[in-house]
Amino acid sequence: ISRIAPQLNIFAIGFPVTIGAGLVLLALGLPLLQAPFDLIVERMVSALRM
């Protein structure tokens, strides 16, 4: 068990770091998706008005 214990610490630290990095990348990527999303919504609204 003493050989496994250090690995458990790495996993306990690694998962929150991975989640944090994913959230940071998501926050950085969302502004890039705004223009395509606006275009899709505009096309949907124009299709519903026809």
ABEGO torsion letter per residue (X at the ends): XAAAAAAAAAAAAAAAAAAAAAAAAAAAAAAAAAAAAAAAAAAAAAAAAX
